[in-house]
Amino acid sequence: MMKRIALSVTTTLAVAFLADAAPMPSTRTNTVAGLWQPYRITPRVGAQHVALDGEWQLGWRDMEVSATTELNTLTNWFAAQVPSTVQWALQRAGKCGHPYEHLNSKQYDWVDQKVWYYRRTVELPAKKSEGCVFLCFDGIDYFARVWINGKLLGRHEGMFGGPAIEVSRHVKFSAANEIVVEVKAGNFGNKAGWKPRGPEGPVIKPWVIAGGTGGEMFFPLGMWRGARIEIVPLGHMERPFLVTEAADEKSARLTLNAEVFAGTHSLELNLHPWKNSQLVDGSHGWADSQPSKSRFALRVELAEKTSGRTAFNQTFPLQTFAGRNFVKQSFTVAKPKLWWPNGMGEPNLYRAKLTLIREGNAEDAMEFDYGIRTITTAQTPGPRTADRWADWQFVVNGRPLFVKGMNWMPADILLDLPRERYRWLIGAAKAAGIQLFRIWGGGILETEEFYDACNELGVMVWQDFPIGNRDTPEWPQDVWEAQVMQTIFRLRNHPSLALWCGGNEFNPYSLGNAATIGIFERCVADFDPTRLMRRTSPDGGSMHTYPDMDPTWYGKLYRLVPYISETGMHNIPEPSGIRETVNTAELDKPLGGMIEKSFPAQHPELMHHFVEFQRDRVPRMLSRASHIDDMKAPSLAALAEGTQIGAGEFYQIFSEQVQANYPVTAGLMPWVFKRPWPVIAIMLVDGFGQPTAPYYFLKRTYEPTHVLVKLPELMWAKGGQVPLAVHVTHAPAAARKGLKASVEIFDAGFASLWRKTQPVSLQSGPSVAALNFGSFTIPDSLNDKFFFIVAELRAGGGQLVSRSVYWPRCLSRMNDDAFRTKYRATPQAALTLDNGPWLKPQTASQPTSLAASLIEQKPLAASRSQLRVRVKNTGGKPAFMTRLDIEGAKRAFYATDNFFWLAPGEERELQLEVLWRDPGQRAQATLTVSAWNAQPQRLPITK
């Protein structure tokens, strides 16, 4: 047993520091007390915690009430679930159509200009002792007033935490208590003048859920997060913070920081005065600390979450004083199981249990998940080229890594965010090799359910705050600080949280943002100095880029960039999802002429679901699709397939070019994993949770060991010399020997033209091995045709470790020396191939055959299944774009691989994770296996 050690305790004096107990003043004039404040009330466990989630009554008025008795005459009450938004409550009550289908969003246009009232009753248990009763709200969007038993408690502003109110003198124990919450939208009374990216007045709301680009038709409001009552004794804890100081497989040194209150509570505190004054003045006397009347001790327990095995259990005596006490205690855990990001090890979790003991009796208890890990950064070896230059080499538990990241938008634009949705999406991200999500600053401060899933699946989080693309001179600093502090206290124990960032694509150095970013920086420095911090993205050596050029330019233009934090390409998601939301009359005709002025008027619903339909962005999507198939008058299916494969090639090549530049470039976060509702836009996963082709193209580049050819060009002329610079990126810590890398080149008919093999050894990762395979001369016979380059990495026994496939073009126009020289001299807009050659017709003309069998069907839940399928190429040509699909049911799925090359005679076993969006259709579903040059095989799914 460890020696009992007295804790170090710092006490703030109630008389000296707590004299001003009123909430912080608002910058607006209003006679009702403002409830926003920085100190989050920590959730308790057991009988101390009363959840207020579930069914409430919801109704609306044109004007605010002066007393809750006025609500007795309201006749439009209906049942609504909390957490949720008003819009989803209306839809689920059958009062409005599905907001994402057709033009139904117009049915909600009135919602944000009404005053909404939630009400419910809750029975509190019998009163056991003196203490505090906190009524806590974890997210109300946006303006709110709160009553309990008819007593107006105050008003609140801000959607990311609060209010929390001490209500012990207003509640009835062993009896029912009525709670009423008034909610108004952030644009209430200002709909016509509202500007999502400012200036929008004193409203702190992310622009994507405030009528911004891609969500112009939506303005969510309501009790979008849960509510709770915490019953707390007079002697209690608050805001524990567990920090890993150092850790390896032998031992970990942890430090617990916590606040212990004796005779007071958090809501009697002020963080600081909101007018100029001396913070501490002892010249007129100083109140001595008075010992607390009770003896306190703190029991700290850590148990492995999966096995329940106790890793640490010790009770520490406390020396406490009346008022507020800051407790700090370090201790050691032997042989810890470390938390590792995806691909580096297991994301091991512990359950931390804290119990405050008074006079030998347990009185206050908290629990939370915790992962033992360290995350730091180091300098990258490239040259510094700007005034501000951050360290971008991430190091986890002492091991460096190339960060395989992704940007994240809200999972639902109207904030329907159940745990199951997060588990599906983050499970798909883990399967794709994603190690870090950047929570984009135009979106939300993410939920507990999101972080729980990231903790358990090993995905790190870069959390932007919701400053996006704007200046903020009108933001109320007190409300902003309260939101920042509530968020830091809520999230700082999550092991997945790696970095705080002020927001997206704004200037933190502008006069309009100086106060806002200053508050953010000081809050992080004071209350979570253990985390990495960035003021904004891009800044300090990171880059956002959306070029219209061949992706091979990434390896040339950005070779000195240490971190690429946004980049991507549009594509159109699968047709079945679009047909769920758009009138089929708009879709059952050729979709050519998309950038012509007449197109939007002829396709109103399709345009309603098309994000960033801009003259400079749509053509770059279509130009890439024009290499895949004839885009002059495409069907919806051809358009979706062409844009997805064109974007997939773009993601594959820029990811490979960037990763091959390690260690100068140390991370990549493409835009964007999923869109918040079913739309056409840049995305890997559509609004229904279905991965598109680019998901798989990027997934292959994010595999632990990946072979690639760093092509300098995609467009070639006959007789051109194609240099074959092969790189192998290797992430695992263990070195590998005895591998063989090969490159084989095929003509348009899949006949082999050239092949070479070299041995390769890989150093401990992260590492990049470079191999020179010489060059290949393009024969005249390939003029105006695609040819194929296939790179493979195999283990000593011949097992395939990695494969990459490329389809460069040999074009007649590249035979013109002047054109070719100009095209290659600087980045150019992608070529449009109106008259071909086209990849799909060329490959489809070279038939092969497939055999497929469904070898396992495993139901996991009412809405989840796992399938295993065996696929074999039984023909004499490679199966090109071999694809798995599920037809006949509303579903989403992600597979081991998809849209892949299958060599003649090659057999693969693949696994599919399936989400049945309508479980009743499961019996009608069919698994199909096809390729562009092979007939589909259909396999019934029977269970």
Sequence and secondary structure as in RCSB ss.txt:
>XXXX:A:sequence
MMKRIALSVTTTLAVAFLADAAPMPSTRTNTVAGLWQPYRITPRVGAQHVALDGEWQLGWRDMEVSATTELNTLT
NWFAAQVPSTVQWALQRAGKCGHPYEHLNSKQYDWVDQKVWYYRRTVELPAKKSEGCVFLCFDGIDYFARVWING
KLLGRHEGMFGGPAIEVSRHVKFSAANEIVVEVKAGNFGNKAGWKPRGPEGPVIKPWVIAGGTGGEMFFPLGMWR
GARIEIVPLGHMERPFLVTEAADEKSARLTLNAEVFAGTHSLELNLHPWKNSQLVDGSHGWADSQPSKSRFALRV
ELAEKTSGRTAFNQTFPLQTFAGRNFVKQSFTVAKPKLWWPNGMGEPNLYRAKLTLIREGNAEDAMEFDYGIRTI
TTAQTPGPRTADRWADWQFVVNGRPLFVKGMNWMPADILLDLPRERYRWLIGAAKAAGIQLFRIWGGGILETEEF
YDACNELGVMVWQDFPIGNRDTPEWPQDVWEAQVMQTIFRLRNHPSLALWCGGNEFNPYSLGNAATIGIFERCVA
DFDPTRLMRRTSPDGGSMHTYPDMDPTWYGKLYRLVPYISETGMHNIPEPSGIRETVNTAELDKPLGGMIEKSFP
AQHPELMHHFVEFQRDRVPRMLSRASHIDDMKAPSLAALAEGTQIGAGEFYQIFSEQVQANYPVTAGLMPWVFKR
PWPVIAIMLVDGFGQPTAPYYFLKRTYEPTHVLVKLPELMWAKGGQVPLAVHVTHAPAAARKGLKASVEIFDAGF
ASLWRKTQPVSLQSGPSVAALNFGSFTIPDSLNDKFFFIVAELRAGGGQLVSRSVYWPRCLSRMNDDAFRTKYRA
TPQAALTLDNGPWLKPQTASQPTSLAASLIEQKPLAASRSQLRVRVKNTGGKPAFMTRLDIEGAKRAFYATDNFF
WLAPGEERELQLEVLWRDPGQRAQATLTVSAWNAQPQRLPITK
>XXXX:A:secstr
       EEEEE HHHH S  S    SS  SS B   S       GGGEEE  EEEEEEEESS  SSGGGGGG  
  EEEEESS HHHHHHHTTSS  TTSTTGGGGGTTGGGSEEEEEEEEEB    SSEEEEEEES  BSEEEEEETT
EEEEEE  SSS  EEE TTT  BTSEEEEEEEEE TTTT TTT  TTS   S    GGGTT TT TT    B  S
 EEEEEEESEEEEEEEEEEEEE SSEEEEEEEEEEEES  GGG  SS SSS  S   TT      B SS EEEEE
EEEETTT  EEEEEEEEE  BSEEEEEEEEEEEES  BB  TTTS B  EEEEEEEEETTEEEEEEEEEE B  E
EEE  SS   SS     EEEETTEEE EEEEEE  S TT    HHHHHHHHHHHHHTT  EEEE TTS    HHH
HHHHHHHT EEEEEEEEESS  TTS HHHHHHHHHHHHHHHTT TTEEEEEEEES  TTSTTTHHHHHHHHHHHH
HH TTSEEESSBS TTEEE    S GGGHHHHTTT SEEEE    B   HHHHHHHS HHHHSS    TTSTTHH
HH HHHHHTBTT  TTTHHHHHHHHTTTS  SS  HHHHHHHHHHHHHHHHHHHHHHHHTTTTTS EE  S SB 
SSS BBS SB TTS B HHHHHHHHHTSSEEEEE  S SEE TT EEEEEEEEEE SSS EEEEEEEEEEE TTS
 EEEEEEEEEEE SSSEEEEEEEEEEE  GGGTTEE EEEEEEE TTS EEEEEEE  EE GGGGSHHHHHHHHH
S       TT   HHHHHHTS   EEEEEEEEEEEETTEEEEEEEEEE SSS EEEEEEEEESS EEEEES  SE
EE TT EEEEEEEEEESSGGGGGG EEEEEETTEEEEEEE   
